[in-house]
Amino acid sequence: MRVAINGFGRIGRTVFRILDKRRGVDVVAINDLFDNEALRYLLHYDTVMGPFDGALRLDGDDLVTSHGRTRMLCERDPLNLPWNDLGIDVVVESTGIFTAKEQLTQPPARGRQASCAHGARQGRHRLHGRLVSTTTDLGRNRIISNASCTPTV
C-alpha cells in the first residue's frame, strides 16, 4: 500500500512512525508547510514518543529512514498535490483543516482508494479505532475517519 501524509504535526508524525515499520506499506510522500529540517528534528526527538528508532536523515527533499525514502512536499493547496502521479492508495489527512466530505474527495483524490482523515466531523464517515483495519473495504469506504484527539463542535 502506498501512503501519503498531509500534515506532519503530532498525528502525522505518529502515523509515520507506525507505518515506517510496517511491511507492505510505503510512506511515499509527506506534505507540510514547515521547514523540512525542523520536521526531521521533531520526528527524531519527540518528547512523547521518544527518540526515533533507527536512521533518520534528509537527502535533498527526501526523508530517509532505514526502511525507505519519503518525498517531502510543501504545497498549501491540496488540489496541487501529486497523489495520482505518485500512485498513492491512501492519504492520511492530518492537518485538521480538511474535515468535510467535499474537501476530502476533490478531483485529484479520485485515483486513490481512500482518505483517512484525522478529526473528520462533517458528513458521514466510517469511524475506525485503528488507522485502517484489516476488515476495511477501501473500495466501499472511500473516507475513513480515525476519530480525533481534540473536541469537535
Backbone as a chain_set.jsonl record, in Angstrom:
{"seq": "MRVAINGFGRIGRTVFRILDKRRGVDVVAINDLFDNEALRYLLHYDTVMGPFDGALRLDGDDLVTSHGRTRMLCERDPLNLPWNDLGIDVVVESTGIFTAKEQLTQPPARGRQASCAHGARQGRHRLHGRLVSTTTDLGRNRIISNASCTPTV", "coords": {"N": [[0.838, -1.162, 0.0], [0.584, 2.191, -0.858], [1.198, 5.157, 0.745], [0.353, 8.517, 1.582], [0.995, 11.367, 3.603], [-0.712, 14.106, 4.722], [0.065, 16.831, 6.373], [2.167, 17.126, 9.008], [2.233, 17.163, 11.808], [1.772, 16.396, 15.284], [-0.012, 14.139, 15.022], [0.433, 13.273, 12.316], [3.207, 12.684, 12.423], [3.226, 10.606, 14.29], [1.71, 8.655, 12.961], [3.453, 8.24, 10.816], [5.7, 7.095, 12.154], [4.62, 4.635, 12.936], [3.82, 3.463, 10.463], [6.23, 3.405, 9.075], [7.528, 1.178, 9.962], [6.019, -0.94, 9.11], [5.538, -3.8, 7.133], [4.947, -4.014, 3.664], [3.804, -1.555, 3.43], [4.347, 1.6, 2.165], [5.399, 4.771, 2.909], [5.081, 7.234, 0.862], [5.016, 9.984, 0.399], [5.102, 13.116, 2.157], [3.305, 15.915, 3.063], [3.782, 19.142, 4.162], [3.807, 22.469, 5.435], [5.889, 23.468, 6.903], [9.411, 23.914, 7.658], [11.627, 21.483, 6.329], [13.918, 20.478, 7.697], [13.355, 21.162, 10.328], [11.055, 19.616, 10.694], [12.154, 17.046, 10.462], [13.776, 17.06, 12.739], [11.814, 17.307, 14.776], [10.52, 14.853, 14.427], [12.61, 13.112, 15.016], [13.361, 13.73, 17.698], [11.107, 13.327, 19.571], [9.077, 14.391, 22.2], [7.067, 12.964, 23.451], [6.796, 10.402, 22.211], [9.392, 9.574, 22.277], [12.874, 9.101, 21.25], [13.442, 8.706, 17.711], [13.419, 5.485, 16.336], [16.02, 4.169, 14.822], [17.78, 4.924, 11.708], [17.685, 8.272, 10.467], [17.442, 10.838, 8.278], [17.83, 13.761, 6.167], [17.846, 13.95, 2.664], [18.312, 16.023, 0.348], [15.152, 16.803, -0.782], [14.056, 14.57, 0.353], [13.038, 12.439, 2.978], [14.854, 10.164, 4.727], [14.848, 6.932, 5.993], [15.839, 3.891, 7.699], [14.157, 2.15, 6.528], [13.226, 3.168, 4.157], [12.543, 5.745, 1.662], [11.098, 8.933, 1.672], [9.274, 11.342, 0.012], [9.355, 14.812, 0.552], [6.998, 17.294, 0.573], [5.781, 20.655, -0.017], [3.122, 22.089, -0.151], [0.455, 24.264, -0.222], [-2.14, 24.226, -1.334], [-4.312, 21.604, -1.616], [-5.297, 20.647, -4.028], [-3.218, 20.785, -5.774], [-1.481, 18.785, -5.113], [0.533, 15.935, -5.913], [-0.753, 13.325, -5.826], [-1.937, 11.352, -7.529], [0.051, 11.081, -9.529], [2.076, 9.991, -8.005], [1.081, 7.54, -7.401], [-0.534, 7.04, -5.142], [-2.312, 5.192, -2.695], [-3.669, 5.548, -0.264], [-4.443, 8.435, 1.564], [-3.452, 10.064, 4.418], [-5.071, 12.382, 6.095], [-4.042, 14.734, 8.066], [-3.94, 17.369, 8.833], [-5.968, 18.649, 10.095], [-7.434, 20.612, 9.033], [-8.948, 20.01, 6.753], [-11.944, 18.688, 6.813], [-14.488, 18.173, 5.896], [-16.566, 16.147, 3.789], [-16.624, 16.953, 1.096], [-14.205, 18.309, 0.861], [-12.418, 16.257, 1.165], [-12.73, 14.686, -1.03], [-11.847, 15.821, -3.396], [-11.166, 16.366, -6.931], [-8.368, 15.407, -7.53], [-8.205, 13.328, -5.746], [-9.514, 11.152, -6.701], [-8.105, 9.069, -7.901], [-7.045, 7.547, -5.904], [-7.477, 4.993, -3.357], [-8.599, 5.52, -0.793], [-9.231, 7.976, 1.82], [-7.877, 8.729, 4.922], [-8.999, 10.427, 7.487], [-8.016, 12.588, 10.008], [-9.906, 13.711, 12.58], [-12.193, 14.144, 11.04], [-15.38, 15.422, 10.747], [-17.649, 16.409, 9.556], [-20.425, 15.42, 7.78], [-20.981, 11.975, 6.744], [-18.851, 9.469, 7.797], [-16.876, 6.519, 7.844], [-16.037, 5.282, 10.929], [-13.099, 4.412, 12.585], [-11.229, 2.666, 15.04], [-8.616, 2.079, 14.709], [-5.932, 2.888, 12.414], [-6.348, 1.905, 9.596], [-8.293, -0.774, 9.481], [-7.961, -4.371, 9.173], [-10.283, -5.311, 8.147], [-11.403, -3.308, 6.692], [-13.042, -2.181, 3.877], [-11.694, -0.71, 1.326], [-12.615, -0.042, -1.159], [-15.315, 0.445, -0.842], [-15.486, 2.166, 1.373], [-14.537, 5.128, 1.069], [-13.766, 7.371, 2.473], [-12.33, 7.456, 5.542], [-12.707, 7.983, 8.858], [-10.537, 8.437, 11.48], [-11.197, 9.208, 13.947], [-10.629, 11.676, 16.526], [-8.268, 13.418, 18.569], [-9.027, 15.692, 19.622], [-11.605, 17.911, 20.852], [-14.69, 18.204, 19.095], [-16.905, 20.537, 17.563]], "CA": [[0.0, 0.0, 0.0], [1.341, 3.441, -0.966], [0.528, 6.108, 1.623], [0.83, 9.898, 1.696], [0.536, 12.03, 4.822], [-0.895, 15.547, 4.55], [0.13, 17.404, 7.713], [3.164, 16.349, 9.737], [2.253, 17.553, 13.213], [1.792, 15.275, 16.239], [-0.696, 12.968, 14.452], [1.16, 12.829, 11.123], [4.479, 12.065, 12.809], [2.925, 9.328, 14.949], [1.323, 7.73, 11.886], [4.684, 7.905, 10.088], [6.496, 6.161, 12.977], [3.973, 3.321, 12.882], [3.839, 2.918, 9.103], [7.607, 3.206, 8.626], [7.954, -0.167, 10.381], [5.1, -1.946, 8.586], [5.846, -4.441, 5.851], [3.892, -3.866, 2.676], [3.316, -0.176, 3.444], [5.377, 2.589, 1.844], [5.014, 6.175, 3.018], [5.7, 7.76, -0.35], [5.129, 11.441, 0.45], [4.6, 13.883, 3.295], [3.11, 17.318, 2.719], [3.663, 20.051, 5.295], [4.313, 23.788, 5.065], [7.004, 23.824, 7.779], [10.757, 23.611, 7.189], [11.919, 20.046, 6.37], [14.883, 20.157, 8.748], [12.629, 21.247, 11.602], [10.175, 18.44, 10.758], [13.014, 15.902, 10.755], [14.173, 17.198, 14.129], [10.652, 16.981, 15.613], [10.308, 13.413, 14.321], [13.724, 12.425, 15.67], [13.395, 13.98, 19.141], [9.728, 13.514, 20.021], [9.026, 14.404, 23.659], [6.087, 11.979, 23.92], [7.092, 9.083, 21.646], [10.792, 9.247, 22.489], [13.712, 9.241, 20.061], [13.1, 7.873, 16.562], [14.148, 4.224, 16.362], [16.673, 3.882, 13.554], [18.386, 6.011, 10.941], [16.763, 9.319, 10.038], [18.192, 11.967, 7.73], [17.304, 14.393, 4.964], [18.678, 13.906, 1.466], [17.562, 16.942, -0.507], [13.754, 16.879, -0.357], [13.614, 13.243, 0.78], [13.29, 11.98, 4.34], [15.37, 8.81, 4.548], [14.96, 6.087, 7.182], [16.425, 2.597, 7.346], [13.137, 1.384, 5.815], [12.879, 3.723, 2.857], [12.687, 7.147, 1.298], [9.806, 9.61, 1.588], [9.375, 12.667, -0.608], [8.797, 15.896, 1.352], [6.348, 18.314, -0.251], [5.39, 21.87, 0.696], [2.059, 22.624, -1.005], [-0.684, 24.759, 0.55], [-3.408, 23.861, -1.985], [-4.339, 20.152, -1.828], [-5.587, 20.343, -5.43], [-1.945, 20.737, -6.496], [-0.644, 17.67, -4.641], [0.688, 14.942, -6.986], [-1.087, 11.992, -5.324], [-2.116, 10.41, -8.643], [1.358, 10.853, -10.165], [2.887, 9.169, -7.094], [0.426, 6.244, -7.219], [-0.951, 6.937, -3.747], [-3.528, 4.432, -2.421], [-4.353, 6.11, 0.902], [-3.911, 9.689, 2.081], [-3.781, 10.359, 5.805], [-5.303, 13.822, 6.217], [-3.806, 15.025, 9.479], [-3.762, 18.8, 9.085], [-7.073, 19.123, 10.911], [-8.108, 21.679, 8.282], [-9.89, 19.444, 5.786], [-12.778, 17.762, 7.574], [-15.75, 17.919, 5.203], [-16.502, 15.146, 2.718], [-16.316, 17.628, -0.162], [-12.789, 18.637, 0.865], [-11.641, 15.017, 1.116], [-12.978, 13.984, -2.294], [-11.529, 16.701, -4.512], [-10.795, 15.583, -8.117], [-7.12, 14.625, -7.5], [-8.337, 12.185, -4.845], [-10.265, 10.065, -7.333], [-7.25, 7.95, -8.276], [-6.627, 6.763, -4.744], [-8.504, 4.13, -2.8], [-9.296, 6.062, 0.373], [-8.626, 9.005, 2.659], [-8.053, 8.518, 6.353], [-8.995, 11.8, 7.974], [-7.943, 12.855, 11.446], [-10.841, 14.744, 13.002], [-13.296, 14.384, 10.109], [-16.588, 15.5, 11.548], [-18.793, 16.889, 8.793], [-20.881, 14.38, 6.863], [-20.878, 10.617, 7.269], [-17.592, 8.783, 7.538], [-16.691, 5.283, 8.584], [-15.169, 5.565, 12.067], [-12.264, 3.28, 12.958], [-10.373, 2.855, 16.2], [-7.244, 1.935, 14.215], [-5.758, 3.645, 11.18], [-7.203, 1.208, 8.634], [-8.303, -2.134, 9.991], [-7.848, -5.41, 8.143], [-11.607, -5.574, 7.588], [-11.874, -2.119, 5.987], [-13.187, -2.301, 2.436], [-11.323, 0.595, 0.803], [-13.423, 0.225, -2.34], [-16.613, 0.946, -0.398], [-15.301, 3.226, 2.352], [-13.532, 5.999, 0.47], [-13.296, 8.285, 3.509], [-12.318, 6.744, 6.815], [-12.331, 8.875, 9.939], [-9.881, 7.748, 12.566], [-11.584, 9.961, 15.136], [-9.776, 12.813, 16.816], [-7.879, 13.589, 19.96], [-9.494, 17.025, 20.002], [-13.058, 18.012, 20.861], [-15.288, 18.804, 17.896], [-18.105, 21.318, 17.858]], "C": [[0.895, 1.241, 0.0], [0.563, 4.547, -0.261], [1.174, 7.481, 1.51], [0.246, 10.478, 2.976], [0.465, 13.527, 4.541], [-1.006, 16.167, 5.934], [1.043, 16.555, 8.581], [3.358, 16.893, 11.146], [2.268, 16.3, 14.073], [1.169, 14.009, 15.632], [0.067, 12.418, 13.247], [2.47, 12.139, 11.458], [4.264, 10.715, 13.493], [2.541, 8.276, 13.916], [2.567, 7.301, 11.114], [5.521, 6.883, 10.853], [5.929, 4.739, 12.897], [4.132, 2.694, 11.5], [5.246, 2.654, 8.587], [8.108, 1.801, 8.958], [7.089, -1.284, 9.794], [5.564, -2.491, 7.244], [4.653, -4.246, 4.923], [3.278, -2.477, 2.637], [4.49, 0.746, 3.167], [4.797, 3.972, 2.03], [5.789, 6.892, 1.923], [5.939, 9.263, -0.258], [4.529, 11.994, 1.734], [4.463, 15.32, 2.819], [2.942, 18.128, 3.998], [4.314, 21.367, 4.902], [5.54, 24.215, 5.866], [8.328, 23.39, 7.154], [11.084, 22.117, 7.36], [12.899, 19.662, 7.477], [14.222, 20.204, 10.125], [11.695, 20.049, 11.767], [10.978, 17.177, 11.072], [13.413, 15.915, 12.23], [13.019, 16.807, 15.068], [10.332, 15.488, 15.583], [11.378, 12.657, 15.111], [13.693, 12.542, 17.195], [12.006, 14.268, 19.684], [9.647, 13.387, 21.542], [8.037, 13.401, 24.241], [6.472, 10.568, 23.478], [8.537, 8.637, 21.907], [11.584, 9.404, 21.203], [13.267, 8.281, 18.954], [13.993, 6.642, 16.569], [14.729, 3.942, 14.981], [17.228, 5.126, 12.899], [17.317, 6.999, 10.491], [17.592, 10.506, 9.562], [17.434, 12.561, 6.545], [18.331, 14.262, 3.855], [17.957, 14.752, 0.427], [16.152, 17.095, 0.045], [13.195, 15.519, 0.039], [13.978, 13.007, 2.24], [13.69, 10.515, 4.215], [15.466, 8.119, 5.905], [15.604, 4.78, 6.751], [15.43, 1.738, 6.57], [12.77, 1.958, 4.459], [13.05, 5.228, 2.764], [11.301, 7.743, 1.122], [10.01, 11.014, 1.045], [8.676, 13.699, 0.27], [8.269, 16.981, 0.413], [5.962, 19.5, 0.617], [4.359, 22.597, -0.164], [0.849, 23.012, -0.156], [-2.021, 24.268, -0.017], [-3.423, 22.36, -2.276], [-4.686, 19.75, -3.264], [-4.309, 20.224, -6.259], [-1.039, 19.595, -6.053], [-0.622, 16.548, -5.675], [0.327, 13.512, -6.568], [-1.259, 10.977, -6.453], [-0.79, 10.076, -9.307], [2.238, 9.939, -9.321], [2.252, 7.802, -6.828], [-0.043, 5.994, -5.799], [-2.26, 6.16, -3.629], [-4.35, 5.078, -1.306], [-3.655, 7.403, 1.303], [-4.384, 9.848, 3.513], [-3.869, 11.874, 5.904], [-5.181, 14.179, 7.69], [-3.501, 16.494, 9.739], [-4.817, 19.306, 10.067], [-7.882, 20.199, 10.21], [-9.219, 21.112, 7.41], [-10.719, 18.362, 6.467], [-14.088, 17.419, 6.878], [-15.549, 16.936, 4.057], [-16.086, 15.783, 1.389], [-14.823, 17.958, -0.258], [-11.926, 17.387, 0.694], [-11.822, 14.244, -0.179], [-12.784, 14.906, -3.486], [-11.067, 15.853, -5.696], [-9.469, 14.835, -8.045], [-7.206, 13.389, -6.616], [-8.945, 10.979, -5.534], [-9.408, 8.87, -7.722], [-6.866, 7.067, -7.109], [-7.788, 5.969, -4.187], [-9.286, 4.792, -1.687], [-8.524, 7.197, 1.0], [-8.879, 8.622, 4.094], [-7.901, 9.878, 6.993], [-8.96, 11.854, 9.483], [-8.943, 13.965, 11.741], [-11.956, 15.03, 12.019], [-14.598, 14.368, 10.883], [-17.814, 15.942, 10.773], [-19.187, 15.839, 7.773], [-20.719, 13.02, 7.505], [-19.584, 9.984, 6.832], [-17.596, 7.492, 8.32], [-15.683, 5.56, 9.7], [-14.423, 4.309, 12.469], [-11.434, 3.623, 14.18], [-8.907, 2.684, 15.85], [-7.16, 2.633, 12.874], [-6.62, 3.085, 10.05], [-7.16, -0.246, 9.054], [-8.233, -3.137, 8.847], [-9.196, -5.717, 7.509], [-12.171, -4.384, 6.813], [-11.892, -2.365, 4.495], [-12.918, -0.927, 1.831], [-12.095, 0.943, -0.467], [-14.762, 0.845, -1.98], [-16.494, 2.143, 0.53], [-14.185, 4.155, 1.882], [-13.01, 7.054, 1.434], [-13.427, 7.563, 4.836], [-11.872, 7.731, 7.878], [-11.731, 8.072, 11.063], [-10.157, 8.416, 13.905], [-10.581, 11.074, 15.38], [-9.422, 12.847, 18.28], [-8.32, 14.946, 20.476], [-11.011, 17.056, 20.02], [-13.562, 18.661, 19.584], [-16.594, 19.49, 18.273], [-19.227, 20.895, 16.947]], "O": [[1.85, 1.324, 0.772], [-0.578, 4.842, -0.616], [2.391, 7.595, 1.36], [-0.862, 10.124, 3.381], [1.463, 14.143, 4.167], [-2.038, 16.048, 6.593], [0.735, 15.397, 8.862], [4.483, 17.063, 11.617], [2.733, 15.251, 13.629], [1.754, 12.93, 15.719], [0.317, 11.215, 13.173], [2.812, 11.124, 10.852], [5.044, 9.784, 13.289], [2.996, 7.134, 13.99], [2.718, 6.123, 10.792], [5.998, 5.911, 10.268], [6.678, 3.767, 12.803], [4.531, 1.535, 11.379], [5.441, 1.773, 7.749], [9.018, 1.295, 8.3], [7.405, -2.46, 9.971], [5.933, -1.739, 6.342], [3.5, -4.306, 5.349], [2.33, -2.242, 1.888], [5.511, 0.683, 3.852], [3.808, 4.321, 1.385], [6.992, 7.126, 2.041], [6.938, 9.768, -0.771], [3.597, 11.434, 2.31], [5.394, 15.879, 2.24], [2.07, 17.838, 4.817], [5.266, 21.381, 4.122], [6.167, 25.223, 5.539], [8.346, 22.585, 6.223], [10.841, 21.553, 8.427], [12.726, 18.629, 8.124], [14.509, 19.37, 10.985], [11.56, 19.523, 12.871], [10.536, 16.336, 11.854], [13.386, 14.875, 12.889], [13.22, 16.07, 16.033], [9.919, 14.921, 16.595], [11.078, 11.677, 15.793], [13.966, 11.571, 17.901], [11.762, 15.356, 20.206], [10.096, 12.39, 22.107], [8.156, 13.026, 25.408], [6.471, 9.643, 24.289], [8.859, 7.457, 21.77], [11.03, 9.797, 20.177], [12.778, 7.185, 19.228], [15.2, 6.752, 16.786], [14.009, 3.524, 14.075], [17.16, 6.227, 13.445], [16.192, 6.614, 10.175], [18.343, 11.105, 10.332], [16.52, 11.943, 5.999], [19.53, 14.439, 4.074], [17.09, 14.255, -0.293], [15.972, 17.471, 1.203], [11.977, 15.336, 0.059], [15.081, 13.332, 2.68], [12.941, 9.713, 3.656], [16.076, 8.636, 6.841], [15.885, 4.584, 5.568], [15.809, 0.708, 6.012], [12.072, 1.304, 3.683], [13.609, 5.881, 3.645], [10.431, 7.135, 0.499], [10.823, 11.78, 1.563], [7.537, 13.491, 0.687], [8.999, 17.51, -0.425], [5.831, 19.373, 1.834], [4.672, 23.589, -0.821], [0.288, 22.172, 0.549], [-2.931, 23.934, 0.742], [-2.634, 21.886, -3.094], [-4.397, 18.625, -3.673], [-4.323, 19.625, -7.334], [0.067, 19.454, -6.574], [-1.66, 16.236, -6.259], [1.043, 12.576, -6.926], [-0.774, 9.851, -6.344], [-0.529, 8.913, -9.616], [3.057, 9.194, -9.861], [2.826, 6.989, -6.103], [0.038, 4.871, -5.302], [-3.21, 6.427, -4.365], [-5.576, 5.147, -1.391], [-2.427, 7.46, 1.374], [-5.581, 9.775, 3.79], [-2.857, 12.568, 5.808], [-6.107, 13.954, 8.469], [-2.876, 16.833, 10.745], [-4.586, 20.279, 10.785], [-8.902, 20.65, 10.73], [-10.309, 21.679, 7.342], [-10.242, 17.245, 6.671], [-14.738, 16.443, 7.256], [-14.488, 16.903, 3.433], [-15.287, 15.212, 0.647], [-14.243, 17.893, -1.342], [-10.828, 17.457, 0.141], [-11.136, 13.247, -0.404], [-13.49, 14.78, -4.486], [-10.617, 14.725, -5.494], [-9.433, 13.682, -8.475], [-6.368, 12.494, -6.724], [-8.893, 9.876, -4.989], [-9.929, 7.763, -7.86], [-6.404, 5.944, -7.311], [-8.946, 6.238, -4.505], [-10.508, 4.652, -1.625], [-7.33, 7.37, 0.757], [-9.991, 8.229, 4.445], [-6.8, 10.427, 7.041], [-9.783, 11.234, 10.155], [-8.824, 15.059, 11.191], [-12.618, 16.061, 12.138], [-14.889, 13.408, 11.597], [-18.926, 15.855, 11.293], [-18.352, 15.412, 6.976], [-20.361, 12.92, 8.679], [-19.255, 9.962, 5.646], [-18.256, 7.39, 9.354], [-14.579, 6.03, 9.425], [-15.032, 3.259, 12.674], [-10.986, 4.76, 14.329], [-8.039, 3.102, 16.615], [-8.182, 2.938, 12.259], [-7.546, 3.759, 9.6], [-6.108, -0.883, 8.992], [-8.425, -2.777, 7.685], [-9.248, -6.323, 6.439], [-13.301, -4.445, 6.328], [-10.869, -2.721, 3.909], [-13.803, -0.071, 1.819], [-12.211, 2.119, -0.81], [-15.287, 1.674, -2.723], [-17.326, 3.049, 0.474], [-13.025, 3.983, 2.257], [-11.917, 7.582, 1.231], [-14.512, 7.112, 5.204], [-10.764, 8.262, 7.8], [-12.347, 7.126, 11.553], [-9.431, 8.206, 14.876], [-9.765, 11.375, 14.509], [-10.174, 12.368, 19.129], [-8.033, 15.314, 21.615], [-11.648, 16.307, 19.281], [-12.924, 19.57, 19.053], [-17.293, 19.064, 19.193], [-20.33, 21.434, 17.035]]}, "num_chains": 1, "name": "protein.A"}
